Amino acid sequence: MTESAIQIIHQNIHQRQSIGQLVEPAPSTEQLELAFQAALTAPDHHRLKPTRFVVISGEQRAAFGEVLAKALADLSETDPAQLERVKQHPFRAPLLILALTQLQDHPKVPHFEQILSTGAAVQNLLLSLQAQGFSTMWRSGAVVESNWLKQHLGLQPRDLISGIIYVGTAAKVIAPRADIESKEFVKVWQA
Ligand SMILES: Cc1cc2nc3c(=O)[nH]c(=O)nc-3n(C[C@H](O)[C@H](O)[C@H](O)COP(=O)(O)O)c2cc1C
């Protein structure tokens, strides 16, 4: 890889920032496919492929909002204002991607490794979308705990809704990420 290619890759990583206000355009089918290809190369012990994605866009967002309200009700939420608010959540972006972890039992691959694999897949997804000019925000919220929602998505109660990724174009420019002092987080181990 050339020096300039290395620089570009690192700029893309460093410039990624979560953006809450997302508008059209959303990625095309081809652009999404590129991002899913990147996501599905994430490290994955024994190649169990525990990660699944579900795309929700356009008019489907209203129906998904209704599903989110049912999920919140499943978690014993009764406040009508909260139930109405969650119906609007899918409209925070033109496109949503649910990242799911379908856990498998394997003698050498504990569940936490499979969840980490989904995390790596999501980061690849975010970086690919960012490289293609889009912005994202990885969210969760109480609804991810709903067994009703898991069942609705074809998951078992033990499986995970690991993220609701909001995808679109940044509505406004935000300040660049502050420099990170790696010394605070990195130690060189010595015996
Ligand atoms: C698994 C996961 C779930 C998250 N859920 C939420 C959320 O529900 N709401 C939220 O504001 N941020 C959430 N975040 C944090 C944002 O995605 C983001 O990382 C954080 O705001 C820091 O911004 P940055 O990505 O620009 O560094 C979540 C992050 C992760 C990894």
The ligand as an ORCA input file, in Angstrom:
! r2SCAN-3c Opt
* xyz 0 1
  C     -23.403     -0.518     21.041
  C     -23.548      0.971     21.063
  C     -24.782      1.539     21.326
  C     -24.941      2.924     21.358
  N     -26.183      3.457     21.618
  C     -26.342      4.783     21.630
  C     -27.628      5.371     21.835
  O     -28.633      4.684     21.980
  N     -27.720      6.713     21.879
  C     -26.620      7.518     21.729
  O     -26.754      8.735     21.790
  N     -25.393      6.994     21.495
  C     -25.225      5.667     21.439
  N     -23.992      5.124     21.206
  C     -22.820      6.027     21.080
  C     -22.704      6.669     19.703
  O     -22.871      5.723     18.675
  C     -21.307      7.327     19.518
  O     -20.320      6.350     19.450
  C     -20.964      8.315     20.610
  O     -21.931      9.344     20.604
  C     -19.566      8.922     20.386
  O     -19.523      9.608     19.173
  P     -18.441      9.293     18.046
  O     -18.840      7.993     17.402
  O     -18.526     10.481     17.134
  O     -17.107      9.199     18.720
  C     -23.817      3.756     21.134
  C     -22.571      3.176     20.829
  C     -22.433      1.812     20.805
  C     -21.084      1.215     20.491
*
